[in-house]
């Protein structure tokens, strides 16, 4: 197959606009299709770490991203009455100059805005079919007329429609990590100021945090479950009912959070699941970010993988005149980076929601000792190493055909 000149990207969250930016730099025409009617505002706090910082700097976005960081500065673990048991500055979690926390909606706006001058966006639409041959990928849409592209990129998240159309059912590719999580905006009825407060009962997390970058507070509900329950496939109303059954009467602010949940306009609920695939590409279709290699929300590396993956995919498409070899090179470069980040995801829920009272007490001791552990370089070593485990500048390529 010859060089790529036209690309359809499914998904206009983080990976999609980042890829559109870099493909434009390589002279490739981009269309982005997104099922939402417009760019999605709001959302919870996400992180850019390690090599992703370098990528957004190369994009010219780093100053604006730094100006929009959440300014969160403290994490407190509280008891059922809301009294602080132990806490630590959030700067203990990672090196400040190599880790930036920003609201998802702010990052989407920063990445999306500059691309509108050169990228076609089809909002309120979705792909319904993909047929491939030597002439291209022939795509049908729910609303737009059929079109043909040299390449289709699925950047449409954990439950990727593109992946389903080309690679089949999700279940064989999913690695369930034994937990569910829900995040949504509620009124700040506890008076937070640039801080997060977390409360635990065995196997459950109830949390709130507030940043001056958004109105209200973000509520977090998380729980361990022994096996997938299928709740992620239910309606939002049914998911809210499930959360009430799990968290009602659990102490601290649980009931007030549940009471405010129905009025939230950005309710999010999903399983803590990874996507692990032997190959992310099939013919003229490839996957990017969570669609191909979702790590889990709790490792905090999803945005980093999306941004770095977009950079790597565009670079390989620009270096190779043969799309098959370009996609193979993209996978070869990204797979060690993806593996390193996926391998650290299991520890997230164990830290946030220990399964036993003994585990909660042991976790609190670790947080209390965090300054010492940090000074020894062991507290976030795996996370820092994983976020840096990628070479941004690939060796010069001999044009391939």
PLY file of the C-alpha trace (Angstrom):
ply
format ascii 1.0
element vertex 401
property float x
property float y
property float z
element edge 400
property int vertex1
property int vertex2
end_header
0.00 0.00 0.00
1.26 3.46 -0.91
1.76 6.54 1.23
-1.08 8.03 3.27
-2.52 11.33 2.09
-5.99 11.29 3.67
-6.87 10.10 7.18
-10.18 9.71 8.99
-9.91 9.86 12.80
-12.78 8.63 14.96
-12.82 10.58 18.23
-12.26 14.26 18.99
-11.16 14.05 22.61
-7.39 14.19 23.23
-5.76 11.71 20.86
-7.77 12.84 17.82
-6.88 16.58 17.82
-3.29 15.77 18.80
-2.99 13.46 15.80
-4.65 16.04 13.54
-1.98 18.58 14.56
0.93 16.30 13.73
-0.54 14.88 10.52
-1.00 18.42 9.25
2.70 19.02 9.89
3.40 16.08 7.56
1.10 17.37 4.81
-1.63 14.79 5.43
-5.31 15.80 5.13
-7.42 14.93 8.19
-11.12 14.49 8.89
-12.27 13.85 12.48
-15.67 12.31 13.22
-17.11 12.64 16.72
-20.42 11.33 18.04
-20.84 14.24 20.46
-22.49 17.36 18.99
-19.55 19.60 19.93
-16.25 19.53 21.85
-17.00 18.20 25.31
-16.34 20.72 28.12
-15.66 19.95 31.76
-14.53 16.55 32.86
-12.26 15.35 35.60
-8.59 16.08 36.23
-6.06 14.25 34.04
-2.28 14.19 33.94
0.39 14.80 31.35
3.69 13.27 32.42
7.18 12.63 31.18
7.49 12.49 27.40
3.99 13.94 26.95
5.33 17.20 28.40
7.95 17.24 25.65
5.34 16.52 22.96
3.00 19.36 23.97
6.02 21.66 24.17
6.87 20.77 20.57
3.24 21.51 19.67
3.60 24.98 21.19
0.94 24.33 23.84
3.03 24.00 26.98
2.72 27.63 28.20
-1.09 27.56 27.93
-1.31 24.15 29.58
0.84 25.39 32.46
-1.48 28.38 32.83
-4.48 26.04 33.17
-3.18 23.50 35.67
-5.62 22.56 38.43
-3.48 24.09 41.21
-4.34 21.15 43.45
-1.88 21.19 46.33
-3.01 18.79 49.05
-4.44 15.31 49.57
-6.11 14.45 52.88
-7.40 11.09 54.08
-10.32 11.66 56.43
-12.41 9.66 58.91
-16.19 9.25 58.88
-16.61 12.62 60.62
-14.43 14.38 58.06
-11.47 14.80 60.42
-8.08 14.61 58.73
-6.18 11.44 59.64
-3.17 11.93 57.38
-2.27 13.97 54.33
0.46 15.06 52.00
1.18 17.73 49.40
0.19 16.53 45.92
3.68 17.51 44.78
4.86 14.34 46.50
3.21 12.27 43.76
5.53 13.26 40.91
8.15 15.78 39.88
6.38 19.07 39.22
8.25 19.95 36.04
7.51 16.51 34.52
3.88 16.17 35.61
1.02 18.57 34.93
-2.58 18.11 36.07
-5.29 19.77 33.98
-9.02 19.35 33.54
-9.84 17.14 30.58
-12.07 19.79 29.00
-9.33 22.41 29.19
-6.84 20.12 27.46
-9.38 19.25 24.74
-9.97 22.95 24.09
-6.25 23.70 23.89
-5.57 20.84 21.48
-8.71 21.24 19.38
-8.82 25.01 18.76
-5.73 25.45 16.55
-6.61 22.42 14.40
-9.93 23.83 13.18
-8.14 25.89 10.54
-6.86 22.80 8.74
-8.94 19.84 9.96
-12.49 18.90 8.99
-14.65 18.00 12.01
-17.87 16.00 11.63
-19.70 16.39 14.94
-22.83 14.46 15.85
-21.86 11.55 13.60
-20.28 8.12 13.82
-18.81 5.41 11.60
-21.23 2.60 10.70
-19.08 0.50 8.40
-15.54 0.11 7.00
-14.67 -1.90 3.88
-11.06 -2.12 2.71
-9.38 -2.81 -0.62
-6.34 -1.66 -2.57
-7.99 1.69 -3.28
-8.56 2.62 0.35
-10.86 2.30 3.35
-14.45 2.86 2.26
-16.37 4.32 5.20
-20.08 4.75 5.80
-21.47 7.12 8.42
-24.70 7.45 10.35
-25.32 10.87 8.78
-22.61 11.93 6.32
-22.30 10.51 2.82
-19.90 7.55 2.30
-16.25 8.47 1.68
-12.92 6.79 1.02
-9.71 7.42 2.99
-6.16 6.08 2.84
-6.26 5.31 6.58
-8.80 5.17 9.41
-7.64 5.76 12.98
-9.79 4.69 15.92
-9.18 7.17 18.74
-12.61 6.67 20.27
-11.86 5.36 23.73
-12.10 2.21 25.80
-15.35 1.05 24.19
-14.15 1.93 20.68
-16.74 1.66 17.91
-13.96 1.56 15.33
-12.25 -1.33 17.08
-15.50 -3.23 17.22
-16.15 -2.81 13.50
-12.71 -4.07 12.48
-11.34 -6.24 15.30
-14.52 -7.69 16.75
-15.94 -7.97 20.25
-14.34 -6.14 23.18
-14.48 -8.92 25.78
-11.54 -11.03 24.48
-9.33 -7.91 24.47
-10.34 -6.53 27.86
-8.46 -7.14 31.09
-10.80 -6.24 33.94
-8.89 -4.91 36.94
-11.56 -5.69 39.50
-13.13 -2.30 40.10
-15.64 0.33 39.03
-15.28 4.09 39.24
-17.65 7.03 38.90
-16.79 10.73 38.72
-19.19 13.69 38.48
-19.58 17.33 39.47
-21.57 18.32 42.56
-21.84 21.46 44.72
-18.91 21.94 47.09
-20.68 21.57 50.41
-17.53 20.93 52.47
-15.50 24.05 51.59
-12.59 22.58 49.61
-9.74 24.77 48.45
-7.34 23.26 45.89
-7.45 19.97 47.72
-8.73 16.40 47.58
-10.29 14.54 50.49
-10.65 10.77 50.42
-12.59 8.51 52.76
-12.49 4.71 52.80
-14.43 1.78 54.07
-13.00 -1.63 53.10
-12.95 -1.94 49.32
-14.64 1.42 48.72
-13.50 4.96 47.95
-15.54 8.12 48.52
-13.74 11.29 47.52
-14.12 14.94 46.60
-11.72 17.47 45.15
-11.96 21.05 43.95
-9.90 23.14 41.59
-10.40 26.86 40.90
-10.54 25.90 37.20
-14.12 24.62 37.53
-17.34 25.33 39.36
-18.31 22.96 42.14
-16.41 19.89 43.27
-15.67 16.57 41.60
-17.04 13.57 43.46
-15.35 10.18 43.10
-16.91 6.84 43.98
-14.86 3.69 43.50
-15.25 0.07 44.56
-13.65 -3.32 44.19
-15.80 -6.08 42.71
-14.77 -9.73 42.28
-15.81 -9.96 38.63
-17.38 -7.82 35.88
-21.03 -7.17 36.69
-22.03 -5.58 33.39
-22.97 -2.30 35.08
-20.84 -0.36 32.59
-23.31 -1.42 29.86
-26.39 -0.18 31.73
-28.09 3.19 31.36
-26.86 6.13 33.47
-30.04 5.89 35.56
-29.34 2.22 36.30
-25.71 3.01 37.10
-26.83 5.66 39.58
-29.12 3.12 41.19
-26.23 0.68 41.48
-24.10 3.33 43.20
-26.87 4.09 45.69
-27.06 0.43 46.58
-23.31 0.25 47.18
-22.62 3.56 48.92
-25.76 4.61 50.81
-25.02 4.96 54.51
-21.27 4.46 54.11
-20.31 7.48 56.19
-18.65 10.85 55.71
-20.27 12.62 52.73
-21.57 9.50 50.97
-25.27 10.27 51.27
-24.93 13.95 50.34
-22.87 12.96 47.29
-25.53 10.46 46.25
-28.27 13.07 46.75
-26.43 15.49 44.43
-25.61 12.85 41.82
-28.91 13.07 39.91
-28.42 16.77 39.15
-24.90 16.33 37.76
-24.55 17.04 34.05
-21.25 15.20 33.56
-21.91 11.84 35.23
-19.24 9.27 34.31
-19.24 5.58 35.20
-17.07 2.76 33.88
-15.10 -0.31 34.74
-11.40 -0.18 35.49
-10.29 -2.12 32.45
-7.27 -2.38 30.19
-7.28 -3.19 26.49
-4.47 -5.55 25.51
-4.06 -6.47 21.84
-1.38 -8.34 19.91
-1.73 -5.84 17.06
-3.38 -2.43 16.85
-3.54 -2.35 13.05
-5.44 -4.30 10.43
-5.02 -3.24 6.83
-5.89 0.43 6.55
-7.22 0.74 10.11
-5.18 1.40 13.24
-5.96 2.27 16.85
-4.66 5.08 19.04
-4.84 5.73 22.77
-7.48 4.00 24.89
-9.03 2.37 21.81
-5.92 0.25 21.31
-4.13 0.21 24.64
-6.25 1.56 27.46
-4.14 1.31 30.61
-6.84 2.07 33.26
-7.89 5.47 34.60
-6.05 4.81 37.85
-2.52 4.83 36.46
-3.08 8.42 35.34
-1.26 7.72 32.10
-4.08 7.68 29.55
-3.54 11.23 28.31
0.21 10.66 28.20
-0.20 7.54 26.06
-2.67 9.35 23.78
-0.45 12.39 23.22
2.76 10.41 22.72
0.96 7.83 20.56
-0.40 10.56 18.28
3.10 11.98 17.87
4.60 8.58 17.09
1.88 7.54 14.63
2.09 10.79 12.67
5.89 10.63 12.64
5.90 7.12 11.19
3.28 7.99 8.58
5.44 10.93 7.57
8.64 8.82 7.42
7.34 5.89 5.38
5.83 5.86 1.90
4.24 2.47 2.62
1.34 2.52 5.08
1.84 -1.09 6.18
5.42 -0.43 7.20
4.47 2.87 8.82
1.91 1.15 11.03
4.33 -1.63 11.89
6.94 0.96 12.91
4.35 2.79 15.03
3.53 -0.41 16.90
7.17 -1.37 17.36
7.99 2.02 18.89
4.93 2.32 21.10
4.56 -1.21 22.43
7.36 -1.07 25.08
6.06 2.31 26.26
2.50 1.01 26.46
3.58 -2.14 28.27
5.58 -0.19 30.86
2.57 2.00 31.63
-0.01 -0.79 31.66
2.10 -2.82 34.05
1.86 -0.19 36.81
-1.94 0.20 36.69
-2.83 -2.54 39.19
-1.49 -0.58 42.15
-3.83 2.40 41.69
-7.01 0.98 43.17
-5.10 -0.85 45.90
-3.81 2.54 47.08
-7.08 4.46 46.71
-9.40 1.77 48.09
-7.66 -0.90 50.18
-9.83 -3.98 50.58
-9.49 -4.40 54.35
-9.27 -2.21 57.44
-5.72 -3.43 57.92
-4.95 -2.41 54.33
-6.39 1.06 54.95
-4.21 1.48 58.04
-1.12 0.26 56.16
-1.81 2.65 53.27
-2.14 5.53 55.72
1.26 4.67 57.18
2.75 4.82 53.71
1.22 8.27 53.13
2.51 9.45 56.51
5.99 8.27 55.54
5.79 9.74 52.04
8.42 12.50 52.59
11.00 9.91 53.64
10.05 7.46 50.89
10.16 10.24 48.32
13.61 11.25 49.46
14.76 7.68 48.90
13.40 7.78 45.37
11.01 4.84 45.74
7.53 6.31 46.10
6.82 7.15 42.46
9.81 5.59 40.76
7.79 3.18 38.61
5.44 5.93 37.45
8.25 8.32 36.60
10.22 5.66 34.73
7.18 4.52 32.77
6.29 8.06 31.68
9.81 8.63 30.33
10.26 5.27 28.58
9.98 6.52 25.00
12.40 8.00 22.44
10.72 10.95 20.73
13.22 11.18 17.90
13.17 8.04 15.77
16.19 7.11 13.65
16.17 8.49 10.13
14.17 6.23 7.84
15.04 5.05 4.38
11.92 5.66 2.25
10.04 2.36 1.94
7.76 1.11 -0.77
0 1
1 2
2 3
3 4
4 5
5 6
6 7
7 8
8 9
9 10
10 11
11 12
12 13
13 14
14 15
15 16
16 17
17 18
18 19
19 20
20 21
21 22
22 23
23 24
24 25
25 26
26 27
27 28
28 29
29 30
30 31
31 32
32 33
33 34
34 35
35 36
36 37
37 38
38 39
39 40
40 41
41 42
42 43
43 44
44 45
45 46
46 47
47 48
48 49
49 50
50 51
51 52
52 53
53 54
54 55
55 56
56 57
57 58
58 59
59 60
60 61
61 62
62 63
63 64
64 65
65 66
66 67
67 68
68 69
69 70
70 71
71 72
72 73
73 74
74 75
75 76
76 77
77 78
78 79
79 80
80 81
81 82
82 83
83 84
84 85
85 86
86 87
87 88
88 89
89 90
90 91
91 92
92 93
93 94
94 95
95 96
96 97
97 98
98 99
99 100
100 101
101 102
102 103
103 104
104 105
105 106
106 107
107 108
108 109
109 110
110 111
111 112
112 113
113 114
114 115
115 116
116 117
117 118
118 119
119 120
120 121
121 122
122 123
123 124
124 125
125 126
126 127
127 128
128 129
129 130
130 131
131 132
132 133
133 134
134 135
135 136
136 137
137 138
138 139
139 140
140 141
141 142
142 143
143 144
144 145
145 146
146 147
147 148
148 149
149 150
150 151
151 152
152 153
153 154
154 155
155 156
156 157
157 158
158 159
159 160
160 161
161 162
162 163
163 164
164 165
165 166
166 167
167 168
168 169
169 170
170 171
171 172
172 173
173 174
174 175
175 176
176 177
177 178
178 179
179 180
180 181
181 182
182 183
183 184
184 185
185 186
186 187
187 188
188 189
189 190
190 191
191 192
192 193
193 194
194 195
195 196
196 197
197 198
198 199
199 200
200 201
201 202
202 203
203 204
204 205
205 206
206 207
207 208
208 209
209 210
210 211
211 212
212 213
213 214
214 215
215 216
216 217
217 218
218 219
219 220
220 221
221 222
222 223
223 224
224 225
225 226
226 227
227 228
228 229
229 230
230 231
231 232
232 233
233 234
234 235
235 236
236 237
237 238
238 239
239 240
240 241
241 242
242 243
243 244
244 245
245 246
246 247
247 248
248 249
249 250
250 251
251 252
252 253
253 254
254 255
255 256
256 257
257 258
258 259
259 260
260 261
261 262
262 263
263 264
264 265
265 266
266 267
267 268
268 269
269 270
270 271
271 272
272 273
273 274
274 275
275 276
276 277
277 278
278 279
279 280
280 281
281 282
282 283
283 284
284 285
285 286
286 287
287 288
288 289
289 290
290 291
291 292
292 293
293 294
294 295
295 296
296 297
297 298
298 299
299 300
300 301
301 302
302 303
303 304
304 305
305 306
306 307
307 308
308 309
309 310
310 311
311 312
312 313
313 314
314 315
315 316
316 317
317 318
318 319
319 320
320 321
321 322
322 323
323 324
324 325
325 326
326 327
327 328
328 329
329 330
330 331
331 332
332 333
333 334
334 335
335 336
336 337
337 338
338 339
339 340
340 341
341 342
342 343
343 344
344 345
345 346
346 347
347 348
348 349
349 350
350 351
351 352
352 353
353 354
354 355
355 356
356 357
357 358
358 359
359 360
360 361
361 362
362 363
363 364
364 365
365 366
366 367
367 368
368 369
369 370
370 371
371 372
372 373
373 374
374 375
375 376
376 377
377 378
378 379
379 380
380 381
381 382
382 383
383 384
384 385
385 386
386 387
387 388
388 389
389 390
390 391
391 392
392 393
393 394
394 395
395 396
396 397
397 398
398 399
399 400
